[in-house]
Amino acid sequence: MSSSSKSKPLSYSEAVRAFSDADVQQDLNDACGKLAHAMSAMMGKFDSIAKQMHTIDLLRLTAPIKPRWEAMRKDLAELLWQFRTNAGVISGRLKLFCTAVLPMAARNLEGRSGRLQFHNESLQVLQSYMTISSEHAACTRSLVERTMRLSALFNGFTTEFSKLVSRHALSGQKEMCDLSHRILELENHVQQLLVSIGELSSPDVAHLVFASSRMVSSAGRTGGRSKLSRKQVVLDGDLHNIGRVYDQLERKRNEVAHAQYNAEMRQSRTDPLAGAHTMLATFLLEELLTSESGLSLFLSIWSRLRTDCSDIFHWIKNPHGQTNTPLVISSYLENGCTLYATLATALDVYAAGVDPSLGYSDRRESR
């Protein structure tokens, strides 16, 4: 996987064949399952931090910290439920596209040779589908905004806690404050990436494959590298700028990892402040990266689906024009496959795995 490579650009039909491969489908399902598990585990980690904050409060170094932290628990749980709902909604729209919208649109090939009986019906169905899908895509964009607001709250809490650490920690104050600053910079890069993806008007299919393969690579794979992560995906042309944003984010992730190592090496193992800061930094980093991975996939799916629907709409609307058959239709007629059936299944795995309630049983036991 690469955002800058001399490899031949990926064609639409190659992307469809890749997503039709059983190993690739399994890799996507596994990656979505791991991502969902990581997001559900955030609740338990949140509660572990709350316990550590209680320990800090017993030191009476400042005003109680635990209540301020626990005030954000409900927001985190609601956010995770929204991720689950979004995944389910997107999966449903993709399934409807594959089973109803696309087959109906493909029948208009007959209309271009004189049989126009499906023309008006296809346009009406497609227009309705695009309108409702657009409304659901707006919900995903709202989820992006809500995610970044919560990340900002977590970051603000961590910044304030870092000030306490700088005054009272036994050692490693400079390194821990540097780590907090690096994570704040990472948050800004994540926000920039999500905004950039949302602004893509007619993205090439390479972006959807890139986002998917990146998620698989991040999740890891037992027994070797995934076929999808081995595929060299070129983000050039109109995707050149988004490729640069991805590269900048990866560099910032490496900087955070380096700062995290330095902080852990310098801090005292027995200092509760240092322990709490490590837990906070790890939590915030995981929250940022798991959210970004899911949202990047959601947004890239909506962008590609919008592009394919728009291509079909203009093709049907001008039956006697010189418009080429849309790639999504030609690929479907060639082998009966699409990008979206595989993605719908992977999103079902994701939605089934995200369960914020998993953290509540642990919380009740701790009381």
Order of alpha helices (4+ residues) and beta strands (2+ residues): alpha-alpha-alpha-alpha-alpha-alpha-alpha-alpha-alpha-alpha-alpha-alpha-alpha-alpha-alpha
